[in-house]
Amino acid sequence: METEKVTVRLPVHLVHAIDTFINMGEFASRSEAIRRALNKFVKELMQDFQEKTEMWMKLQELQAFTEEIEKLRKK
């Protein structure tokens, strides 16, 4: 996996929390912890986006169906 160095400023309390998890053996480094958090965040965003897209498509289908019903009612 190709990587790129990115500098990020975090609140001190988050850095302390990450360091605590490192000391507990959950992560080998701050980089690993941040990578895992960002991966989870991006997956959740993608899932939310997919759900919103599906809802939008269903809404469009419902609107089209409603328009067809209105046309039939007017006849």
Beta strands, then each sheet from edge to edge (+ up, - down):
end
